[in-house]
Amino acid sequence: MKKGMRWRSLAAAAAMSLLLTGCSLPMTGFADYDVSGYFQALLDSSYKGKNTEYVDIAATTEEKAMQNNTTTVQNAAVNFCNTYGISPSDPQLSQLEEVMRQALLQADYTVKDEQKVEGGYSLEIEITPIVNFNDLESEIGQLRDEAQEEAIQALEEANRQEESSSSDDSYGYGDDDGYGYGYGDSYDDSDSYGYDDSYNSYGDDSYGDSSSSQESSQDEDGDQEETSSVSANDLFVNKVVEYCQELVQDIRFGDQPVIITLDILQTEDGELQLDTNQLDTIDRTVLQFQS
């Protein structure tokens, strides 16, 4: 009978994501360990939030096991934003994380039995990718253009209202030369907004520079009224979130399964080691953003 095992994962932050940098199995001897059982439990915990088997086989706590799903979901949302050049606020990122969590609940994978090979183990994982969020450059680009246009229109309307208010306030006041102030002057909105078509990846604060400035006007009592600023970025990300929320309602899978082969090394001391970039490859295959 295969023995249960305790794996130790070393986590590290990379940019805005939380990616594993390595994992190993402290052990003695060269017993036949349940490698496939461990990875089945790990993937179930990471994608579906099913932690019972993982808690047992990894000899860990429920709290620590829950972090598998949290990390995987966060990674998926950040990878999505980086792939499509999206700069969400914290609340918007949380909404995208919930979308990814719902999608990953339907992850389709099969862990095959491990094979003992020279130097360690070989393990195949068969994955049928979720493709709803794959190759969305055209759709995301259209949402970006729509948001840009809506932000420009909103700013133009705010400028018209401010000009109208200024004209009303100045009518009939001041010296003789001031009569009619605000009339007859051509309105040039060419410098009224400074939007930029470029959209940076998540984490780039320069994206927010495309937001329109806050407009204000004076009412008849002299109290200042503020017109809400309109951010092209906020409009854009909101549109993306809404689009993704629609996509996740009908999960679609790729036509062909993908085989990921894990190479698990065994040291002379009997310790098992895995390059966990391979785990990232599994994540990006389960939920595809690019073909």
N, C-alpha and C positions, 0 to 999 in steps of 0.2 A: 504494500500500500504506500502511496506517495505521502510524504510528510507535509504538514502545513509549514508555512514559513513566515518570517517577519522581514518586511522590506522597509528600508529607510530611504525617504525621498528628501533631497536637498532642494529647497525652493529659493529662487532668486528673482529680483525684479529686473526686467529688461525693458527700458523705455517706459511706456504706459502699461505694459502687459505683465502678467505673472507667469513666467514660463519656467518649468523645471529644468535644471541644469545637469542633473545626474541622479541616479539612484543605484543602490547596491544592497546586497543581501549578506550581512555578516553571518558566517556559518563555519562549521568545521566539517571535515570529511567531504565525501563526494556522493552524498545520498541522492536519490531520485526525487527531486522536489517537484511540487505541483505548480509548475510555471504557468501552464495554461489556466489553471484554476485561479491563480492570482490575477492574471490579466483580465479574465472574465469578470471577476469581482471589481477590479479597478475601473473597467469601462462602464459597468453597470452603475457604479457609484458616481463616476464622472459625468455621464450623459443623462442618466435616468434618476439619479438621486436615490438609488436602491443601495443601502449601506450595510445590510445585515451580514452578507457574506464577506464583504471587505473588512468589517470590524473584526470578524472571527479570524480570517486568514492572515490579516496584517497585524493582528494583536494590537489594535488601536482603539480609540474612543469614538463614539458616535459623532462628537463635536468635530474631531479631526477628520473623520470620514466625510462629513458634510462639506468640508473645505474643497474636496475634489470637484464637486459640482459647481461651487461658487467660483473657483478659479477657472474652470473650463468655460463657464458662461461668460465671465469677464473677458477672457482671452478672445472668445468668439466675437463679442461686441467690438472690442478694440481692433481686431483683425479686419472686421467688416468696415469700420471707419477708416482705417489706414488704406484699405484696398480702394475705396471709392472717394477718398479725399473729403471726409466729413468731419466737421468740428463741433460736436455736440456739447451742450451744457451738461452739468451733472444730472439734472432731472431727465434730460433727453437721453443721456447715456443709459440711465437706469431703465428707461422704456425700451431701448434697444436690447439691453441685457434680458429683459423679460421675453422679448421676441425670440432671442436665441435660446433661452431656456425651454420655451414651448417647442421649438423646432427640434432640439436635441433629445427631448423626451421620446421622439419617434425615430431616433437613430437606429439604423439597421446594420448589424455587424455579427459575425460569427467567429469565435476564437477556436482555431483548430488545436489538436493535440500537439504538444511540443515534441520536437525531435532532438534526441541527444546526438550532438555532432562533436567533431574534434574541436576542442577549445571551449565548449559550452553547449548552448542550446539554440535551436532555430524554431521560431514560432510564426505561423501564418495567421493573419487576421483578414477575413474576407468582409469587405465593406460595400454596401450599395449606397452611394452618395446621395445626400439631399441636395437638390439642384435649384431650389426656388430662388436662391440669392446669388446664383452663378451668372457671371457676365452681364451685369446690369448697367454697364457704362452708359448706354444710350438712354435708358429710362431715367437714371439718376441725373444725367446731363439735362434732360428735358425738365425735370423738377427744379434743377438749379436755375434754368432760364426763366421758368415761371415765377420763381421766388424773386429773382432779380427784377423782373418787370413789375411785379406787384409792389415791391418796395419803392421803386421809382415813381409809380403812379401815386402811392400813398404820400410820398414826400412832395410831389407836385401839388397835390390837393392841399396839403398842409401849408405850402407856400402861398397858394392862391387865397386860402382863408386868412393868412396873416396879412397879405397885401390888402385884402378887402377891409380887414379890421383897421389897419393903419390908415387907409383912405378915409374911412368913416370918422375916425377919431380926429383927423386933421382938417376935415372939411369946414371951411368958414372960420378957422382960427388962425392966429398969427397976423403978420402985417399984410399989406395989400398984395405984396408979391407972393405971399404964401397961399392966397386963395386958390383952391383947386388942387392943392398939393396931393399928389398921388394919382392924378389924372393926366393923361396925355403922354406919360413916360412909357416907353416900350419896356415890356417885361421880358427879361432875358434869364432863362433858367439854365443856361448852359453850364453855369458854375454852381448850381444849387445842390448838386449831388456828386459824389465822387466814388461811384461804385466801380469795382474791379471785377473782371470776369474770373480771376484766379481764385481757386479754393484750395487752401492748404490742408494737409493731413491733420488728423486729430492731435491736439496738443500744441498747435501753432497759434499763439495768441494774436498774430497779425491778421488772422481771418476776420476778427471783429472790426477791423478798420473800415470795412465796406458798409457798416451800419450807418444809417442816416443820423444826423445830429438832432438833438431834441429842440423842437420849435416851441415858442411861447408867444403869447399876445396879452394885451391889456383889455379887461372888460370895462364897462362904463363906470364902474365904481373904482377903477384903478387897481383892482385885484388881478394878480397875474394868473392866467389860465395856461396850463401846460398841455400841449398836444403830444401824445405818446410817441416816442421815437419808434421807428420801424426798422428792424434789422433784417437785411436780406438773408443773413446766415440763419437766424432763428426761423424765419419762414421756410427756408430750404430744408433745414433739419426736421422741422415739424412735418413737412410733406414727406420726407424720407421715412420717418417713423410711421406715419399713417400708411404709407405704401407697404412697408414691411409687415405691419400688423395685418394687412389684407393678405399678403403672400403666405403668412404662416397658417392661415385658416385652411389651406388646401396643400398639404405637403406633397411634393413631387420627388421622385427618385430617378436616378440615372438608369439608362438602359442596361448597362453592363456593370457587374461587380468589379471592384478593385482589390487586388491582393497586396497587402503590406506584409513584408517579411521582416521580423525582428531578429536581430543577431545579438544574442545574450551571451556574453563572455563569462568564463569561469577561470578565476585566477588559480595559481598554484596552491594558494591557501584555501581554496574552495569557495571563495566569495564570488557571487554572480554580479555582473556589472552590465548596465545598459546605457547606451548613448540616447538620452531622452529627447534629442531632436527627432528621434523616430516617433515619440509620442506626439510631438507637434505635427508630424506628417499625418498621423492617424486623425488628429483633430481636424486638420484642414481637408482631409478626404471625407470624413463623416459629414461635415457641413461645408460644402464647396462655395467659394466666392469667385474663383477663377478656374477655368478648365486646365 
